[in-house]
Amino acid sequence: VRLVRSESGLLRRKLEGIDGSAEQNDTSLAVVVPVASPAVRPLVEALSRAHISGGVRVVLIPSTERYDAFAAAELALAACGTVNVELAAAAVPQVALYASNKLTAWFIRSVLQPKLEYAVLPNILAGRRLVPELLFEECAPRTVADAALRLLACTKVAQAQTRELQPVLQSLRARNTEGEVVQSAVAAAQLLRQFLPPLEKAGLYKAPCNIS
């Protein structure tokens, strides 16, 4: 429950920041929040009612309906994770967020950041920052609001992000040994045919059936 409250509180603060900016810019916003578990929905609803003013309409949906939300979205605020790839595939402009306590932030900066320049997979694969990343202290309401409203206000910037992510998505598609795009199962079968016979010959593997 503590983790859920923390994450919900983070969401609330970010929406408050956007809400305030929206009022100043006379912008009408609706925010759709996929809720991972029905058990936490009442908590998220309570936080929304208590902390989000009339400038932002918040709609909660089951996480299983998130792809419908992606199809209708003009922008996504997303925690760093696999959802960044899902949003890129759905051509939704996004801002990646990650907030943590000071100890976790110190650990990530000390151990991971020296090895990884970027936090989200699309940026790692691209080798450059296509998706804005607001991490740790940068993941503050005003900073998030500014990044979000910039994408909402500037269609060219938003479209450039989704367009430049398309080659990155192509690099994730399975290819055979000739470089042709194939279904993942076909690519896996080709790899098995290549590597399993030597293992069988060495007595390290016994195939349960023939791989055709």
C-alpha positions in Angstrom: 0.0 0.0 0.0 2.9 2.4 0.8 4.2 1.9 -2.8 0.8 2.5 -4.3 0.3 5.6 -2.3 3.8 6.9 -3.3 3.2 6.2 -7.0 -0.4 7.7 -6.8 1.0 10.7 -5.0 3.6 11.2 -7.8 0.9 11.0 -10.4 -1.2 13.5 -8.5 1.6 16.0 -8.2 2.4 15.8 -12.0 -1.3 16.3 -12.9 -1.5 19.3 -10.6 1.4 20.8 -12.4 -0.2 20.3 -15.8 -3.5 21.5 -14.4 -2.0 24.8 -13.3 -0.3 25.3 -16.6 -3.5 24.4 -18.5 -5.5 27.0 -16.6 -2.9 29.6 -17.5 -2.9 28.6 -21.2 -6.6 28.1 -21.4 -6.2 24.5 -22.4 -8.8 21.8 -21.8 -7.2 18.5 -20.8 -8.5 15.0 -20.1 -6.2 12.5 -18.5 -6.7 8.7 -18.8 -5.0 6.6 -16.1 -4.7 2.8 -16.7 -5.0 1.2 -13.3 -3.0 -2.0 -12.9 -5.2 -3.6 -10.2 -8.8 -3.3 -9.2 -7.6 -3.3 -5.6 -5.9 0.1 -5.9 -8.7 1.8 -8.0 -10.5 3.2 -4.9 -7.2 4.8 -3.7 -6.5 6.3 -7.1 -10.1 7.6 -7.4 -9.8 9.2 -3.9 -6.5 10.9 -4.7 -8.0 12.2 -8.0 -11.0 13.7 -6.3 -9.0 15.2 -3.5 -6.1 16.8 -5.4 -7.1 17.4 -9.1 -9.0 20.6 -9.7 -11.6 21.2 -12.4 -9.1 22.0 -15.1 -8.2 18.4 -15.6 -10.7 15.6 -16.1 -9.3 12.2 -14.9 -10.7 9.0 -16.3 -9.6 5.7 -14.8 -9.6 2.5 -16.9 -8.3 -1.1 -16.5 -4.8 -1.6 -17.7 -6.2 -4.1 -20.2 -7.8 -1.2 -22.0 -4.6 0.8 -22.3 -4.2 0.2 -26.0 -7.6 1.9 -26.7 -6.3 4.8 -24.7 -3.1 4.9 -26.7 -5.1 5.1 -29.9 -7.0 8.2 -28.7 -4.1 9.9 -26.8 -2.3 13.0 -28.0 0.4 12.6 -25.3 1.5 10.1 -22.6 3.3 10.6 -19.3 4.8 7.2 -18.6 7.1 5.6 -16.1 10.3 4.2 -17.5 9.7 0.6 -18.6 8.3 -1.5 -21.4 5.4 0.9 -21.8 7.8 3.3 -23.5 8.2 0.8 -26.4 4.4 0.2 -26.4 3.7 3.9 -26.8 6.4 4.3 -29.5 4.7 1.4 -31.4 1.4 3.2 -31.0 2.9 6.5 -32.3 2.0 8.3 -29.1 4.3 11.2 -28.2 5.6 10.7 -24.7 7.6 11.9 -21.7 9.4 9.3 -19.6 9.3 9.8 -15.9 11.1 8.2 -12.9 11.1 9.4 -9.3 12.6 7.6 -6.3 13.9 8.2 -2.9 17.4 9.6 -2.5 19.0 6.2 -1.7 17.7 4.6 -4.9 18.6 7.6 -6.9 22.2 7.4 -5.5 22.4 3.7 -6.3 21.2 4.2 -9.9 23.5 7.1 -10.5 26.5 5.3 -9.0 26.0 1.8 -10.6 23.8 2.1 -13.7 24.2 5.6 -15.2 28.0 5.3 -15.8 27.1 2.3 -18.0 23.8 3.5 -19.5 23.5 7.0 -20.8 19.8 6.8 -21.2 17.0 5.2 -19.1 14.3 4.1 -21.6 14.8 1.4 -24.2 13.9 3.6 -27.3 16.6 6.1 -26.4 19.1 3.3 -25.6 18.5 1.7 -29.0 18.6 5.0 -30.8 21.8 6.1 -29.1 20.2 9.5 -28.5 17.5 11.2 -26.6 14.3 10.9 -28.7 12.0 10.6 -25.7 12.4 13.2 -23.0 13.5 11.7 -19.8 12.8 13.4 -16.5 14.5 11.5 -13.7 14.8 12.0 -10.0 14.9 15.7 -9.1 13.9 16.6 -12.7 10.7 14.6 -12.2 9.0 17.7 -10.6 5.5 19.0 -11.4 6.5 22.2 -13.2 9.2 20.4 -15.2 6.8 17.6 -16.2 4.1 20.1 -17.1 6.4 22.2 -19.3 7.6 19.1 -21.2 4.1 17.8 -21.6 2.6 21.1 -22.8 5.5 21.6 -25.2 4.6 18.4 -27.0 0.9 19.3 -26.9 1.5 22.8 -28.2 4.0 21.9 -30.9 2.7 19.3 -33.3 5.9 19.3 -35.3 8.0 18.3 -32.2 5.5 15.6 -31.3 5.4 14.2 -34.8 9.2 14.3 -35.1 9.5 12.2 -32.0 7.2 9.4 -33.2 8.6 9.5 -36.7 12.2 9.2 -35.6 11.3 6.3 -33.3 10.1 4.1 -36.2 13.5 2.9 -37.3 14.2 2.1 -33.6 11.1 -0.1 -33.6 12.2 -1.8 -36.8 15.4 -2.9 -35.1 13.4 -4.9 -32.6 11.8 -7.0 -35.2 13.0 -10.6 -35.5 15.2 -11.3 -38.6 16.6 -14.5 -40.1 20.2 -15.2 -40.9 19.8 -13.4 -44.2 18.5 -10.3 -42.5 14.9 -10.8 -43.6 12.1 -9.8 -41.2 10.3 -13.0 -40.0 8.0 -14.0 -37.2 9.7 -14.5 -33.9 8.9 -18.2 -33.8 10.6 -18.7 -37.2 13.7 -16.8 -36.1 13.8 -18.8 -32.9 13.5 -22.1 -34.8 16.4 -21.1 -37.1 18.6 -20.3 -34.1 17.7 -23.7 -32.6 18.6 -25.5 -35.8 21.9 -23.7 -35.8 23.0 -24.2 -32.2 21.3 -27.4 -30.9 23.0 -30.0 -33.1 26.5 -29.2 -31.7 25.1 -29.4 -28.2 23.4 -32.8 -28.9 26.7 -34.1 -30.4 28.5 -33.1 -27.3 25.9 -34.8 -25.2 24.8 -31.6 -23.5 21.2 -31.6 -25.0 18.7 -34.1 -26.1 15.9 -32.8 -28.4 12.4 -33.9 -27.3 11.2 -33.8 -31.0 12.5 -32.8 -34.4 12.6 -29.1 -35.2 11.4 -28.5 -38.7 
